[in-house]
Amino acid sequence: MTHHVIRRAADVTFAAPPQLPYRSTGFTRRTVVGEEDGSVHTGFGVCELTPDGAIGAHVHSYEESFHLLAGTVILDTPEGSYLLEEGDYGLLPTGVPHAWRGAGDTAARWADMLAPVPRARYGHDTRAVPALPDRESFREPVRIDVRDPRTRSFGHFEAAQMDPGKQSQDLLAVSASMRTALLVYSGITVKMMVDADLGAVASTMFMVQYAADGVAGAHDHPFEETYLIVEGTVDAAFDGERYRLGVGDAAWAGAGCVHSFTNAGTGPVRWLETQAPQPPSRHSYRFARDWDHLRDALGAEEGEKKP
């Protein structure tokens, strides 16, 4: 039996996660989906950190990817400290020590994807570690340079990247690759962010946009998906139940959950999407219409055989 989860923006609650072992101030998180929802591979949420807040150094036994939705925040890692701004995204591989610090004049907000799902019975698979060295690089955080080939774990997204007419080499922030290429089909555009090209092994994170006529027919996957709406409205169906999702709403579909989407507005609808585990090289989409076609074709063949 498959299932899904819907989280409405109107019901959002941010709370400090007191069960985690690291010290933190000014940090809260909105849980979208986790172990308590039946998820196996996905822990997805939205984090918020005040300008004077901090999250102490820690490690996870899962992979963490993130996307800055608003504000600025400082991320400390063994390689240095980075000033992240709205639109930035990145990957923290399993076992990499890291800490967060507030910055700017307003609270920073980012979506995080934790894969596989943190388990409560194992301390949420998180351990506090000694503070990172107080090197000069940590005192002076730097902006990420997405064009620098040495930037291996970070990237930057802007809405203009969803425009097929703005994909020329001189307009691209990063030289073209499969991760930076724009996939366009059936009124739908997809921009990859965190995937194997960035070093992820357990999940993916990307941006999806539907034009006014954008439609994806009923299908399912052998993995879990999460959707956080950031612009517009979409009519969605999950295992036959229909919902209209708007900005701030979120949904999760378990493996095998049949789902479909139709743009419900006159302008574009855009959402941040994750998948876990990473899709297989083949048969990652199972569209109902294709198997309905086979059923009808087999039925026709059977009818021809009858006298």
VEXDREN-2710 file (C-alpha; in Angstrom, 1 decimal):
% VEXDREN-2710
k/r/px/py/pz
1/MET/0.0/0.0/0.0
2/THR/1.4/3.4/-1.0
3/HIS/0.7/6.7/0.6
4/HIS/1.4/10.4/0.4
5/VAL/1.6/13.5/2.7
6/ILE/0.2/17.0/2.1
7/ARG/1.5/19.9/4.3
8/ARG/-0.3/23.3/4.0
9/ALA/1.5/26.6/4.3
10/ALA/-1.4/27.8/6.5
11/ASP/-0.5/25.1/9.0
12/VAL/3.2/25.7/9.1
13/THR/4.9/25.4/12.5
14/PHE/8.6/26.1/13.1
15/ALA/10.0/24.7/16.2
16/ALA/13.5/24.1/17.7
17/PRO/14.5/20.4/17.3
18/PRO/15.4/19.7/21.0
19/GLN/16.3/16.1/20.4
20/LEU/19.3/16.9/18.3
21/PRO/22.7/16.7/20.1
22/TYR/24.4/19.9/18.9
23/ARG/24.0/23.3/20.6
24/SER/22.0/25.8/18.8
25/THR/20.4/29.3/19.3
26/GLY/17.9/31.0/17.1
27/PHE/17.3/27.8/15.0
28/THR/13.9/26.4/14.1
29/ARG/12.7/23.9/11.5
30/ARG/9.4/23.1/9.8
31/THR/9.2/19.3/9.2
32/VAL/7.6/18.5/5.9
33/VAL/8.1/14.7/5.9
34/GLY/10.1/12.4/8.1
35/GLU/10.2/8.9/9.7
36/GLU/7.0/9.4/11.5
37/ASP/5.2/9.8/8.1
38/GLY/6.4/6.4/6.9
39/SER/9.3/7.8/4.8
40/VAL/12.3/5.6/4.4
41/HIS/14.6/7.7/2.2
42/THR/13.4/11.3/2.7
43/GLY/13.7/13.7/5.6
44/PHE/12.6/17.1/4.1
45/GLY/12.1/20.3/5.9
46/VAL/12.5/24.1/5.9
47/CYS/15.0/25.6/8.4
48/GLU/15.2/29.1/9.8
49/LEU/18.1/30.8/11.6
50/THR/18.0/34.3/13.1
51/PRO/20.9/36.7/12.3
52/ASP/22.4/36.2/15.8
53/GLY/21.7/32.4/15.8
54/ALA/24.1/29.5/15.4
55/ILE/24.1/25.7/15.0
56/GLY/27.0/23.9/16.6
57/ALA/29.4/21.7/14.7
58/HIS/28.0/18.2/14.0
59/VAL/28.0/15.3/11.5
60/HIS/25.3/13.1/10.1
61/SER/25.2/9.5/8.9
62/TYR/23.1/10.7/6.0
63/GLU/23.5/13.0/3.1
64/GLU/22.3/16.6/3.4
65/SER/21.5/18.9/0.5
66/PHE/20.0/22.4/0.9
67/HIS/18.6/25.4/-1.1
68/LEU/18.5/29.0/0.3
69/LEU/15.0/30.3/0.0
70/ALA/15.6/33.7/1.7
71/GLY/18.2/35.7/3.5
72/THR/21.9/34.9/4.1
73/VAL/23.6/32.4/6.3
74/ILE/27.2/31.3/6.9
75/LEU/28.1/27.6/6.5
76/ASP/31.3/26.4/8.2
77/THR/33.0/23.3/6.8
78/PRO/36.5/21.8/7.0
79/GLU/37.4/23.4/3.7
80/GLY/36.4/26.9/4.8
81/SER/33.4/29.2/5.5
82/TYR/30.9/30.3/2.9
83/LEU/28.4/33.2/2.9
84/LEU/25.3/31.7/1.3
85/GLU/22.6/33.9/-0.2
86/GLU/19.1/33.4/-1.6
87/GLY/19.3/31.0/-4.6
88/ASP/22.4/29.2/-3.4
89/TYR/22.3/25.4/-3.0
90/GLY/24.8/22.7/-2.0
91/LEU/25.6/19.3/-0.7
92/LEU/27.0/18.1/2.6
93/PRO/28.2/14.5/2.1
94/THR/27.7/11.9/4.9
95/GLY/30.2/12.4/7.7
96/VAL/31.4/15.9/6.8
97/PRO/31.6/18.2/9.9
98/HIS/29.7/21.4/9.5
99/ALA/28.1/24.3/11.4
100/TRP/25.8/27.2/10.6
101/ARG/25.9/30.9/11.6
102/GLY/23.4/33.7/11.2
103/ALA/24.2/36.6/9.0
104/GLY/22.5/39.7/7.5
105/ASP/19.6/41.6/8.9
106/THR/16.8/39.1/8.6
107/ALA/16.4/35.4/9.3
108/ALA/17.7/33.0/6.8
109/ARG/15.5/30.3/5.5
110/TRP/16.5/27.2/3.6
111/ALA/15.0/23.9/2.5
112/ASP/17.0/20.8/3.5
113/MET/16.9/17.3/2.2
114/LEU/18.2/14.4/4.4
115/ALA/18.7/11.0/2.8
116/PRO/18.1/8.4/4.0
117/VAL/15.6/9.5/6.6
118/PRO/17.0/10.3/10.1
119/ARG/16.0/7.6/12.6
120/ALA/14.8/8.6/16.0
121/ARG/16.0/5.3/17.6
122/TYR/19.5/6.1/16.5
123/GLY/19.7/9.6/17.8
124/HIS/18.4/11.0/14.5
125/ASP/21.7/9.8/13.0
126/THR/23.4/13.0/14.2
127/ARG/26.5/13.5/16.4
128/ALA/28.0/16.7/17.9
129/VAL/31.7/17.1/17.1
130/PRO/34.3/19.6/18.4
131/ALA/34.1/23.1/17.0
132/LEU/35.7/23.6/13.7
133/PRO/39.2/25.3/13.7
134/ASP/39.1/29.1/14.2
135/ARG/41.1/29.8/11.0
136/GLU/41.1/33.0/9.1
137/SER/38.9/31.4/6.5
138/PHE/36.2/30.9/9.1
139/ARG/36.4/34.5/10.4
140/GLU/36.0/35.8/6.8
141/PRO/33.4/33.7/5.0
142/VAL/33.6/34.0/1.2
143/ARG/30.9/33.9/-1.4
144/ILE/30.8/30.8/-3.6
145/ASP/32.1/31.2/-7.1
146/VAL/30.0/28.9/-9.2
147/ARG/32.2/29.4/-12.3
148/ASP/35.4/28.4/-10.5
149/PRO/36.1/24.7/-11.4
150/ARG/37.2/24.1/-7.8
151/THR/33.7/24.7/-6.5
152/ARG/32.6/21.1/-6.2
153/SER/29.7/21.1/-3.7
154/PHE/27.8/24.3/-4.4
155/GLY/25.7/26.0/-7.0
156/HIS/23.3/28.9/-7.6
157/PHE/19.8/29.0/-9.0
158/GLU/17.8/32.0/-10.3
159/ALA/14.3/31.9/-11.9
160/ALA/15.7/33.1/-15.2
161/GLN/17.5/29.8/-15.6
162/MET/14.1/28.2/-16.3
163/ASP/13.7/30.4/-19.5
164/PRO/14.7/28.3/-22.6
165/GLY/15.6/31.6/-24.4
166/LYS/18.3/32.4/-21.9
167/GLN/20.5/29.4/-22.2
168/SER/23.2/30.7/-24.5
169/GLN/26.8/30.2/-23.3
170/ASP/27.4/33.9/-22.5
171/LEU/24.3/34.0/-20.2
172/LEU/25.0/30.8/-18.3
173/ALA/26.5/31.2/-14.8
174/VAL/28.2/27.9/-15.2
175/SER/29.5/26.3/-18.4
176/ALA/27.0/23.8/-19.8
177/SER/26.9/20.3/-18.5
178/MET/24.1/17.7/-18.0
179/ARG/23.5/19.2/-14.5
180/THR/23.3/22.8/-15.8
181/ALA/21.4/22.0/-19.0
182/LEU/17.7/22.8/-19.1
183/LEU/15.3/19.9/-19.9
184/VAL/12.1/21.0/-21.7
185/TYR/9.1/18.9/-22.6
186/SER/5.3/19.1/-22.6
187/GLY/5.2/22.6/-21.1
188/ILE/7.6/21.5/-18.4
189/THR/11.1/22.7/-17.7
190/VAL/13.5/21.0/-15.3
191/LYS/16.8/22.4/-13.9
192/MET/19.0/20.0/-12.0
193/MET/20.7/21.3/-8.9
194/VAL/22.1/18.6/-6.5
195/ASP/22.7/15.2/-8.2
196/ALA/25.6/12.8/-8.9
197/ASP/27.4/15.5/-10.9
198/LEU/27.7/17.5/-7.6
199/GLY/28.7/14.4/-5.6
200/ALA/25.3/13.3/-4.3
201/VAL/24.8/9.5/-4.0
202/ALA/21.5/9.2/-2.1
203/SER/19.2/11.8/-3.5
204/THR/18.6/14.6/-6.0
205/MET/17.3/18.1/-5.8
206/PHE/16.1/20.2/-8.7
207/MET/13.7/22.9/-9.8
208/VAL/10.6/22.2/-11.9
209/GLN/8.4/24.8/-13.7
210/TYR/5.2/24.2/-15.6
211/ALA/4.0/26.7/-18.2
212/ALA/0.3/27.7/-18.3
213/ASP/-0.4/24.5/-20.4
214/GLY/2.0/22.3/-18.5
215/VAL/0.7/18.8/-17.7
216/ALA/2.2/15.6/-16.4
217/GLY/0.0/12.5/-16.7
218/ALA/-0.5/9.9/-14.0
219/HIS/2.7/8.0/-13.2
220/ASP/4.7/6.6/-10.3
221/HIS/8.3/5.9/-9.4
222/PRO/10.5/3.3/-7.6
223/PHE/11.6/6.1/-5.2
224/GLU/10.2/8.9/-3.0
225/GLU/9.5/12.5/-4.1
226/THR/9.0/15.7/-2.3
227/TYR/7.6/19.0/-3.7
228/LEU/7.7/22.5/-2.2
229/ILE/5.7/25.1/-4.2
230/VAL/7.6/28.4/-4.6
231/GLU/5.5/30.1/-7.3
232/GLY/2.0/29.8/-8.7
233/THR/-0.6/27.0/-8.1
234/VAL/-0.9/23.5/-9.3
235/ASP/-3.6/20.8/-9.3
236/ALA/-2.1/17.6/-8.1
237/ALA/-3.5/14.1/-7.7
238/PHE/-2.0/11.4/-5.4
239/ASP/-3.4/7.9/-5.6
240/GLY/-6.8/9.4/-6.7
241/GLU/-7.0/12.1/-4.2
242/ARG/-7.0/15.7/-5.6
243/TYR/-5.4/18.8/-4.1
244/ARG/-4.7/22.4/-5.2
245/LEU/-1.3/23.4/-4.0
246/GLY/0.0/27.0/-3.7
247/VAL/3.1/28.8/-2.5
248/GLY/4.4/27.3/0.7
249/ASP/2.4/24.1/0.4
250/ALA/4.4/20.9/0.2
251/ALA/3.7/17.3/-0.7
252/TRP/5.5/13.9/-0.5
253/ALA/4.8/10.8/-2.6
254/GLY/6.0/7.4/-1.4
255/ALA/7.4/4.9/-3.9
256/GLY/4.6/3.6/-6.1
257/CYS/2.2/6.4/-5.3
258/VAL/0.5/7.3/-8.6
259/HIS/0.5/11.1/-9.1
260/SER/-0.1/13.8/-11.7
261/PHE/0.1/17.6/-12.1
262/THR/-1.6/20.3/-14.0
263/ASN/-0.9/24.0/-13.8
264/ALA/-3.9/25.6/-12.2
265/GLY/-3.1/29.2/-13.1
266/THR/-2.5/31.5/-16.1
267/GLY/1.2/32.0/-15.2
268/PRO/4.0/29.5/-14.4
269/VAL/4.0/27.3/-11.4
270/ARG/7.4/26.3/-9.9
271/TRP/8.5/24.0/-7.2
272/LEU/11.6/22.6/-5.6
273/GLU/11.6/18.8/-5.9
274/THR/13.7/16.0/-4.4
275/GLN/14.0/12.3/-5.1
276/ALA/15.4/9.6/-2.9
277/PRO/17.0/7.2/-3.6
278/GLN/18.5/8.4/-6.9
279/PRO/16.5/7.3/-9.9
280/PRO/17.7/4.1/-11.7
281/SER/19.2/4.5/-15.1
282/ARG/16.0/3.0/-16.7
283/HIS/12.3/2.8/-15.9
284/SER/12.4/5.6/-13.3
285/TYR/9.0/6.7/-14.6
286/ARG/6.0/4.4/-15.0
287/PHE/3.3/6.2/-16.9
288/ALA/-0.2/4.7/-16.6
289/ARG/-1.1/5.7/-20.2
290/ASP/1.7/3.5/-21.6
291/TRP/0.5/0.4/-19.7
292/ASP/-3.1/1.2/-20.5
293/HIS/-2.1/1.2/-24.2
294/LEU/-0.5/-2.3/-23.8
295/ARG/-3.6/-3.6/-22.1
296/ASP/-5.8/-2.3/-24.9
297/ALA/-3.4/-3.7/-27.5
298/LEU/-3.4/-7.1/-25.9
299/GLY/-7.1/-7.0/-25.7
300/ALA/-7.4/-6.2/-29.4
301/GLU/-5.1/-9.1/-30.2
302/GLU/-7.2/-11.4/-28.1
303/GLY/-10.4/-10.3/-29.8
304/GLU/-8.9/-11.0/-33.2
305/LYS/-8.1/-14.5/-32.3
306/LYS/-11.7/-15.3/-31.3
307/PRO/-13.8/-16.9/-34.1
END
